[in-house]
């Protein structure tokens, strides 16, 4: 058993309060957590009870951070997990919050991947690039390929590649025609367009 000797709300972070104990221990917890557990100066708590306070407080903070990240844009489970872990939340706490968000439908990898693929297809990126980027965000490769292909059509893919090439061609100026064609092809391949489509455009634009 230990007793709380002081509870001080820092001026710069008003949502957190510094809790100090008679054994010299101290920690910062949310004001809401203090109220929830009816903590006050002079309160005595067991170590088990205090660990529960810290667990609940960490979960609430982690949940609030997850909502903040999701409010900025949709994220995959892996992206959100990475963002929370970078903010030093413990793995068990992060797993609990992610599981809760998934169960309530606020975290959906397939919905995220579908939206991501549609947006990228509209930014003149090829299917292979979209697939790679989805895999990097934690989407399984088979699903990533399926979703990337469903987000476009062969005609749209060619139109996107053509638009990307025309935009590149206006600003890149290698004088040697062969080097220019090679640079253009590398550019389109990096953007994830299919090799056959790239070479078709090279023949059309540069007579390669």
MODELLER restraints for C-alpha pairs under 7 A, 6 or more apart:
rsr = mdl.restraints
at = mdl.atoms
rsr.add(forms.Gaussian(group=physical.xy_distance, feature=features.Distance(at['CA:1:A'], at['CA:44:A']), mean=6.30, stdev=0.5))
rsr.add(forms.Gaussian(group=physical.xy_distance, feature=features.Distance(at['CA:1:A'], at['CA:45:A']), mean=5.50, stdev=0.5))
rsr.add(forms.Gaussian(group=physical.xy_distance, feature=features.Distance(at['CA:1:A'], at['CA:46:A']), mean=4.41, stdev=0.5))
rsr.add(forms.Gaussian(group=physical.xy_distance, feature=features.Distance(at['CA:1:A'], at['CA:47:A']), mean=6.56, stdev=0.5))
rsr.add(forms.Gaussian(group=physical.xy_distance, feature=features.Distance(at['CA:2:A'], at['CA:21:A']), mean=6.69, stdev=0.5))
rsr.add(forms.Gaussian(group=physical.xy_distance, feature=features.Distance(at['CA:2:A'], at['CA:22:A']), mean=6.54, stdev=0.5))
rsr.add(forms.Gaussian(group=physical.xy_distance, feature=features.Distance(at['CA:2:A'], at['CA:23:A']), mean=6.92, stdev=0.5))
rsr.add(forms.Gaussian(group=physical.xy_distance, feature=features.Distance(at['CA:2:A'], at['CA:44:A']), mean=5.39, stdev=0.5))
rsr.add(forms.Gaussian(group=physical.xy_distance, feature=features.Distance(at['CA:2:A'], at['CA:45:A']), mean=5.59, stdev=0.5))
rsr.add(forms.Gaussian(group=physical.xy_distance, feature=features.Distance(at['CA:2:A'], at['CA:46:A']), mean=6.36, stdev=0.5))
rsr.add(forms.Gaussian(group=physical.xy_distance, feature=features.Distance(at['CA:3:A'], at['CA:21:A']), mean=5.59, stdev=0.5))
rsr.add(forms.Gaussian(group=physical.xy_distance, feature=features.Distance(at['CA:3:A'], at['CA:22:A']), mean=5.66, stdev=0.5))
rsr.add(forms.Gaussian(group=physical.xy_distance, feature=features.Distance(at['CA:3:A'], at['CA:42:A']), mean=5.78, stdev=0.5))
rsr.add(forms.Gaussian(group=physical.xy_distance, feature=features.Distance(at['CA:3:A'], at['CA:43:A']), mean=5.53, stdev=0.5))
rsr.add(forms.Gaussian(group=physical.xy_distance, feature=features.Distance(at['CA:3:A'], at['CA:44:A']), mean=4.23, stdev=0.5))
rsr.add(forms.Gaussian(group=physical.xy_distance, feature=features.Distance(at['CA:3:A'], at['CA:45:A']), mean=6.36, stdev=0.5))
rsr.add(forms.Gaussian(group=physical.xy_distance, feature=features.Distance(at['CA:4:A'], at['CA:19:A']), mean=6.96, stdev=0.5))
rsr.add(forms.Gaussian(group=physical.xy_distance, feature=features.Distance(at['CA:4:A'], at['CA:20:A']), mean=5.82, stdev=0.5))
rsr.add(forms.Gaussian(group=physical.xy_distance, feature=features.Distance(at['CA:4:A'], at['CA:21:A']), mean=4.45, stdev=0.5))
rsr.add(forms.Gaussian(group=physical.xy_distance, feature=features.Distance(at['CA:4:A'], at['CA:22:A']), mean=6.35, stdev=0.5))
rsr.add(forms.Gaussian(group=physical.xy_distance, feature=features.Distance(at['CA:4:A'], at['CA:41:A']), mean=5.17, stdev=0.5))
rsr.add(forms.Gaussian(group=physical.xy_distance, feature=features.Distance(at['CA:4:A'], at['CA:42:A']), mean=5.17, stdev=0.5))
rsr.add(forms.Gaussian(group=physical.xy_distance, feature=features.Distance(at['CA:4:A'], at['CA:43:A']), mean=5.48, stdev=0.5))
rsr.add(forms.Gaussian(group=physical.xy_distance, feature=features.Distance(at['CA:4:A'], at['CA:44:A']), mean=6.40, stdev=0.5))
rsr.add(forms.Gaussian(group=physical.xy_distance, feature=features.Distance(at['CA:5:A'], at['CA:20:A']), mean=5.67, stdev=0.5))
rsr.add(forms.Gaussian(group=physical.xy_distance, feature=features.Distance(at['CA:5:A'], at['CA:21:A']), mean=5.15, stdev=0.5))
rsr.add(forms.Gaussian(group=physical.xy_distance, feature=features.Distance(at['CA:5:A'], at['CA:22:A']), mean=5.81, stdev=0.5))
rsr.add(forms.Gaussian(group=physical.xy_distance, feature=features.Distance(at['CA:5:A'], at['CA:41:A']), mean=5.39, stdev=0.5))
rsr.add(forms.Gaussian(group=physical.xy_distance, feature=features.Distance(at['CA:5:A'], at['CA:42:A']), mean=5.89, stdev=0.5))
rsr.add(forms.Gaussian(group=physical.xy_distance, feature=features.Distance(at['CA:6:A'], at['CA:19:A']), mean=5.94, stdev=0.5))
rsr.add(forms.Gaussian(group=physical.xy_distance, feature=features.Distance(at['CA:6:A'], at['CA:20:A']), mean=5.32, stdev=0.5))
rsr.add(forms.Gaussian(group=physical.xy_distance, feature=features.Distance(at['CA:6:A'], at['CA:41:A']), mean=5.27, stdev=0.5))
rsr.add(forms.Gaussian(group=physical.xy_distance, feature=features.Distance(at['CA:7:A'], at['CA:17:A']), mean=6.30, stdev=0.5))
rsr.add(forms.Gaussian(group=physical.xy_distance, feature=features.Distance(at['CA:7:A'], at['CA:18:A']), mean=5.55, stdev=0.5))
rsr.add(forms.Gaussian(group=physical.xy_distance, feature=features.Distance(at['CA:7:A'], at['CA:19:A']), mean=4.65, stdev=0.5))
rsr.add(forms.Gaussian(group=physical.xy_distance, feature=features.Distance(at['CA:7:A'], at['CA:20:A']), mean=6.52, stdev=0.5))
rsr.add(forms.Gaussian(group=physical.xy_distance, feature=features.Distance(at['CA:7:A'], at['CA:41:A']), mean=6.40, stdev=0.5))
rsr.add(forms.Gaussian(group=physical.xy_distance, feature=features.Distance(at['CA:8:A'], at['CA:17:A']), mean=5.32, stdev=0.5))
rsr.add(forms.Gaussian(group=physical.xy_distance, feature=features.Distance(at['CA:8:A'], at['CA:18:A']), mean=4.99, stdev=0.5))
rsr.add(forms.Gaussian(group=physical.xy_distance, feature=features.Distance(at['CA:8:A'], at['CA:19:A']), mean=6.62, stdev=0.5))
rsr.add(forms.Gaussian(group=physical.xy_distance, feature=features.Distance(at['CA:9:A'], at['CA:16:A']), mean=6.18, stdev=0.5))
rsr.add(forms.Gaussian(group=physical.xy_distance, feature=features.Distance(at['CA:9:A'], at['CA:17:A']), mean=4.12, stdev=0.5))
rsr.add(forms.Gaussian(group=physical.xy_distance, feature=features.Distance(at['CA:9:A'], at['CA:18:A']), mean=6.09, stdev=0.5))
rsr.add(forms.Gaussian(group=physical.xy_distance, feature=features.Distance(at['CA:10:A'], at['CA:16:A']), mean=6.84, stdev=0.5))
rsr.add(forms.Gaussian(group=physical.xy_distance, feature=features.Distance(at['CA:10:A'], at['CA:17:A']), mean=6.13, stdev=0.5))
rsr.add(forms.Gaussian(group=physical.xy_distance, feature=features.Distance(at['CA:15:A'], at['CA:30:A']), mean=5.52, stdev=0.5))
rsr.add(forms.Gaussian(group=physical.xy_distance, feature=features.Distance(at['CA:15:A'], at['CA:31:A']), mean=5.65, stdev=0.5))
rsr.add(forms.Gaussian(group=physical.xy_distance, feature=features.Distance(at['CA:16:A'], at['CA:28:A']), mean=6.02, stdev=0.5))
rsr.add(forms.Gaussian(group=physical.xy_distance, feature=features.Distance(at['CA:16:A'], at['CA:29:A']), mean=5.29, stdev=0.5))
rsr.add(forms.Gaussian(group=physical.xy_distance, feature=features.Distance(at['CA:16:A'], at['CA:30:A']), mean=4.32, stdev=0.5))
rsr.add(forms.Gaussian(group=physical.xy_distance, feature=features.Distance(at['CA:16:A'], at['CA:31:A']), mean=5.53, stdev=0.5))
rsr.add(forms.Gaussian(group=physical.xy_distance, feature=features.Distance(at['CA:17:A'], at['CA:28:A']), mean=5.39, stdev=0.5))
rsr.add(forms.Gaussian(group=physical.xy_distance, feature=features.Distance(at['CA:17:A'], at['CA:29:A']), mean=5.54, stdev=0.5))
rsr.add(forms.Gaussian(group=physical.xy_distance, feature=features.Distance(at['CA:17:A'], at['CA:30:A']), mean=6.07, stdev=0.5))
rsr.add(forms.Gaussian(group=physical.xy_distance, feature=features.Distance(at['CA:17:A'], at['CA:31:A']), mean=5.91, stdev=0.5))
rsr.add(forms.Gaussian(group=physical.xy_distance, feature=features.Distance(at['CA:18:A'], at['CA:26:A']), mean=6.91, stdev=0.5))
rsr.add(forms.Gaussian(group=physical.xy_distance, feature=features.Distance(at['CA:18:A'], at['CA:27:A']), mean=5.74, stdev=0.5))
rsr.add(forms.Gaussian(group=physical.xy_distance, feature=features.Distance(at['CA:18:A'], at['CA:28:A']), mean=4.48, stdev=0.5))
rsr.add(forms.Gaussian(group=physical.xy_distance, feature=features.Distance(at['CA:18:A'], at['CA:29:A']), mean=6.69, stdev=0.5))
rsr.add(forms.Gaussian(group=physical.xy_distance, feature=features.Distance(at['CA:19:A'], at['CA:26:A']), mean=5.42, stdev=0.5))
rsr.add(forms.Gaussian(group=physical.xy_distance, feature=features.Distance(at['CA:19:A'], at['CA:27:A']), mean=5.40, stdev=0.5))
rsr.add(forms.Gaussian(group=physical.xy_distance, feature=features.Distance(at['CA:19:A'], at['CA:28:A']), mean=6.07, stdev=0.5))
rsr.add(forms.Gaussian(group=physical.xy_distance, feature=features.Distance(at['CA:20:A'], at['CA:26:A']), mean=4.30, stdev=0.5))
rsr.add(forms.Gaussian(group=physical.xy_distance, feature=features.Distance(at['CA:20:A'], at['CA:27:A']), mean=6.77, stdev=0.5))
rsr.add(forms.Gaussian(group=physical.xy_distance, feature=features.Distance(at['CA:29:A'], at['CA:57:A']), mean=6.33, stdev=0.5))
rsr.add(forms.Gaussian(group=physical.xy_distance, feature=features.Distance(at['CA:30:A'], at['CA:57:A']), mean=6.57, stdev=0.5))
rsr.add(forms.Gaussian(group=physical.xy_distance, feature=features.Distance(at['CA:33:A'], at['CA:57:A']), mean=6.00, stdev=0.5))
rsr.add(forms.Gaussian(group=physical.xy_distance, feature=features.Distance(at['CA:59:A'], at['CA:93:A']), mean=5.76, stdev=0.5))
rsr.add(forms.Gaussian(group=physical.xy_distance, feature=features.Distance(at['CA:62:A'], at['CA:89:A']), mean=6.74, stdev=0.5))
rsr.add(forms.Gaussian(group=physical.xy_distance, feature=features.Distance(at['CA:62:A'], at['CA:94:A']), mean=6.89, stdev=0.5))
rsr.add(forms.Gaussian(group=physical.xy_distance, feature=features.Distance(at['CA:63:A'], at['CA:97:A']), mean=5.93, stdev=0.5))
rsr.add(forms.Gaussian(group=physical.xy_distance, feature=features.Distance(at['CA:66:A'], at['CA:84:A']), mean=6.99, stdev=0.5))
rsr.add(forms.Gaussian(group=physical.xy_distance, feature=features.Distance(at['CA:74:A'], at['CA:112:A']), mean=6.08, stdev=0.5))
rsr.add(forms.Gaussian(group=physical.xy_distance, feature=features.Distance(at['CA:75:A'], at['CA:112:A']), mean=6.24, stdev=0.5))
rsr.add(forms.Gaussian(group=physical.xy_distance, feature=features.Distance(at['CA:76:A'], at['CA:108:A']), mean=7.00, stdev=0.5))
rsr.add(forms.Gaussian(group=physical.xy_distance, feature=features.Distance(at['CA:76:A'], at['CA:109:A']), mean=5.16, stdev=0.5))
rsr.add(forms.Gaussian(group=physical.xy_distance, feature=features.Distance(at['CA:76:A'], at['CA:112:A']), mean=6.06, stdev=0.5))
rsr.add(forms.Gaussian(group=physical.xy_distance, feature=features.Distance(at['CA:76:A'], at['CA:137:A']), mean=6.37, stdev=0.5))
rsr.add(forms.Gaussian(group=physical.xy_distance, feature=features.Distance(at['CA:76:A'], at['CA:138:A']), mean=6.86, stdev=0.5))
rsr.add(forms.Gaussian(group=physical.xy_distance, feature=features.Distance(at['CA:77:A'], at['CA:107:A']), mean=6.65, stdev=0.5))
rsr.add(forms.Gaussian(group=physical.xy_distance, feature=features.Distance(at['CA:77:A'], at['CA:109:A']), mean=6.38, stdev=0.5))
rsr.add(forms.Gaussian(group=physical.xy_distance, feature=features.Distance(at['CA:78:A'], at['CA:137:A']), mean=6.02, stdev=0.5))
rsr.add(forms.Gaussian(group=physical.xy_distance, feature=features.Distance(at['CA:78:A'], at['CA:138:A']), mean=5.23, stdev=0.5))
rsr.add(forms.Gaussian(group=physical.xy_distance, feature=features.Distance(at['CA:79:A'], at['CA:137:A']), mean=5.96, stdev=0.5))
rsr.add(forms.Gaussian(group=physical.xy_distance, feature=features.Distance(at['CA:81:A'], at['CA:94:A']), mean=6.73, stdev=0.5))
rsr.add(forms.Gaussian(group=physical.xy_distance, feature=features.Distance(at['CA:84:A'], at['CA:94:A']), mean=6.79, stdev=0.5))
rsr.add(forms.Gaussian(group=physical.xy_distance, feature=features.Distance(at['CA:101:A'], at['CA:107:A']), mean=5.44, stdev=0.5))
rsr.add(forms.Gaussian(group=physical.xy_distance, feature=features.Distance(at['CA:102:A'], at['CA:108:A']), mean=6.40, stdev=0.5))
rsr.add(forms.Gaussian(group=physical.xy_distance, feature=features.Distance(at['CA:109:A'], at['CA:139:A']), mean=6.98, stdev=0.5))
rsr.add(forms.Gaussian(group=physical.xy_distance, feature=features.Distance(at['CA:113:A'], at['CA:134:A']), mean=6.67, stdev=0.5))
rsr.add(forms.Gaussian(group=physical.xy_distance, feature=features.Distance(at['CA:113:A'], at['CA:147:A']), mean=6.94, stdev=0.5))
rsr.add(forms.Gaussian(group=physical.xy_distance, feature=features.Distance(at['CA:114:A'], at['CA:147:A']), mean=6.04, stdev=0.5))
rsr.add(forms.Gaussian(group=physical.xy_distance, feature=features.Distance(at['CA:117:A'], at['CA:130:A']), mean=6.12, stdev=0.5))
rsr.add(forms.Gaussian(group=physical.xy_distance, feature=features.Distance(at['CA:117:A'], at['CA:147:A']), mean=6.88, stdev=0.5))
rsr.add(forms.Gaussian(group=physical.xy_distance, feature=features.Distance(at['CA:117:A'], at['CA:148:A']), mean=5.45, stdev=0.5))
rsr.add(forms.Gaussian(group=physical.xy_distance, feature=features.Distance(at['CA:117:A'], at['CA:151:A']), mean=5.85, stdev=0.5))
rsr.add(forms.Gaussian(group=physical.xy_distance, feature=features.Distance(at['CA:118:A'], at['CA:151:A']), mean=5.16, stdev=0.5))
rsr.add(forms.Gaussian(group=physical.xy_distance, feature=features.Distance(at['CA:120:A'], at['CA:130:A']), mean=6.62, stdev=0.5))
rsr.add(forms.Gaussian(group=physical.xy_distance, feature=features.Distance(at['CA:121:A'], at['CA:151:A']), mean=6.77, stdev=0.5))
rsr.add(forms.Gaussian(group=physical.xy_distance, feature=features.Distance(at['CA:121:A'], at['CA:152:A']), mean=6.54, stdev=0.5))
rsr.add(forms.Gaussian(group=physical.xy_distance, feature=features.Distance(at['CA:124:A'], at['CA:160:A']), mean=4.55, stdev=0.5))
rsr.add(forms.Gaussian(group=physical.xy_distance, feature=features.Distance(at['CA:124:A'], at['CA:161:A']), mean=6.33, stdev=0.5))
rsr.add(forms.Gaussian(group=physical.xy_distance, feature=features.Distance(at['CA:124:A'], at['CA:164:A']), mean=5.93, stdev=0.5))
rsr.add(forms.Gaussian(group=physical.xy_distance, feature=features.Distance(at['CA:125:A'], at['CA:160:A']), mean=6.94, stdev=0.5))
rsr.add(forms.Gaussian(group=physical.xy_distance, feature=features.Distance(at['CA:125:A'], at['CA:191:A']), mean=5.35, stdev=0.5))
rsr.add(forms.Gaussian(group=physical.xy_distance, feature=features.Distance(at['CA:125:A'], at['CA:192:A']), mean=6.26, stdev=0.5))
rsr.add(forms.Gaussian(group=physical.xy_distance, feature=features.Distance(at['CA:126:A'], at['CA:157:A']), mean=6.54, stdev=0.5))
rsr.add(forms.Gaussian(group=physical.xy_distance, feature=features.Distance(at['CA:126:A'], at['CA:191:A']), mean=5.76, stdev=0.5))
rsr.add(forms.Gaussian(group=physical.xy_distance, feature=features.Distance(at['CA:126:A'], at['CA:192:A']), mean=4.23, stdev=0.5))
rsr.add(forms.Gaussian(group=physical.xy_distance, feature=features.Distance(at['CA:126:A'], at['CA:193:A']), mean=4.27, stdev=0.5))
rsr.add(forms.Gaussian(group=physical.xy_distance, feature=features.Distance(at['CA:127:A'], at['CA:148:A']), mean=5.56, stdev=0.5))
rsr.add(forms.Gaussian(group=physical.xy_distance, feature=features.Distance(at['CA:127:A'], at['CA:149:A']), mean=6.16, stdev=0.5))
rsr.add(forms.Gaussian(group=physical.xy_distance, feature=features.Distance(at['CA:127:A'], at['CA:192:A']), mean=5.88, stdev=0.5))
rsr.add(forms.Gaussian(group=physical.xy_distance, feature=features.Distance(at['CA:127:A'], at['CA:193:A']), mean=6.37, stdev=0.5))
rsr.add(forms.Gaussian(group=physical.xy_distance, feature=features.Distance(at['CA:128:A'], at['CA:192:A']), mean=4.40, stdev=0.5))
rsr.add(forms.Gaussian(group=physical.xy_distance, feature=features.Distance(at['CA:128:A'], at['CA:193:A']), mean=6.36, stdev=0.5))
rsr.add(forms.Gaussian(group=physical.xy_distance, feature=features.Distance(at['CA:129:A'], at['CA:191:A']), mean=5.64, stdev=0.5))
rsr.add(forms.Gaussian(group=physical.xy_distance, feature=features.Distance(at['CA:129:A'], at['CA:192:A']), mean=3.94, stdev=0.5))
rsr.add(forms.Gaussian(group=physical.xy_distance, feature=features.Distance(at['CA:130:A'], at['CA:148:A']), mean=6.02, stdev=0.5))
rsr.add(forms.Gaussian(group=physical.xy_distance, feature=features.Distance(at['CA:131:A'], at['CA:144:A']), mean=5.19, stdev=0.5))
rsr.add(forms.Gaussian(group=physical.xy_distance, feature=features.Distance(at['CA:131:A'], at['CA:145:A']), mean=5.32, stdev=0.5))
rsr.add(forms.Gaussian(group=physical.xy_distance, feature=features.Distance(at['CA:131:A'], at['CA:148:A']), mean=5.72, stdev=0.5))
rsr.add(forms.Gaussian(group=physical.xy_distance, feature=features.Distance(at['CA:134:A'], at['CA:144:A']), mean=5.81, stdev=0.5))
rsr.add(forms.Gaussian(group=physical.xy_distance, feature=features.Distance(at['CA:135:A'], at['CA:141:A']), mean=5.71, stdev=0.5))
rsr.add(forms.Gaussian(group=physical.xy_distance, feature=features.Distance(at['CA:135:A'], at['CA:144:A']), mean=6.35, stdev=0.5))
rsr.add(forms.Gaussian(group=physical.xy_distance, feature=features.Distance(at['CA:161:A'], at['CA:188:A']), mean=6.93, stdev=0.5))
rsr.add(forms.Gaussian(group=physical.xy_distance, feature=features.Distance(at['CA:161:A'], at['CA:193:A']), mean=6.84, stdev=0.5))
rsr.add(forms.Gaussian(group=physical.xy_distance, feature=features.Distance(at['CA:165:A'], at['CA:184:A']), mean=6.96, stdev=0.5))
rsr.add(forms.Gaussian(group=physical.xy_distance, feature=features.Distance(at['CA:174:A'], at['CA:180:A']), mean=5.15, stdev=0.5))
rsr.add(forms.Gaussian(group=physical.xy_distance, feature=features.Distance(at['CA:181:A'], at['CA:202:A']), mean=6.47, stdev=0.5))
rsr.add(forms.Gaussian(group=physical.xy_distance, feature=features.Distance(at['CA:181:A'], at['CA:206:A']), mean=6.18, stdev=0.5))
rsr.add(forms.Gaussian(group=physical.xy_distance, feature=features.Distance(at['CA:181:A'], at['CA:208:A']), mean=6.99, stdev=0.5))
rsr.add(forms.Gaussian(group=physical.xy_distance, feature=features.Distance(at['CA:185:A'], at['CA:198:A']), mean=6.18, stdev=0.5))
rsr.add(forms.Gaussian(group=physical.xy_distance, feature=features.Distance(at['CA:185:A'], at['CA:202:A']), mean=6.93, stdev=0.5))
rsr.add(forms.Gaussian(group=physical.xy_distance, feature=features.Distance(at['CA:188:A'], at['CA:198:A']), mean=6.58, stdev=0.5))
rsr.add(forms.Gaussian(group=physical.xy_distance, feature=features.Distance(at['CA:189:A'], at['CA:195:A']), mean=6.84, stdev=0.5))
rsr.add(forms.Gaussian(group=physical.xy_distance, feature=features.Distance(at['CA:202:A'], at['CA:208:A']), mean=5.53, stdev=0.5))
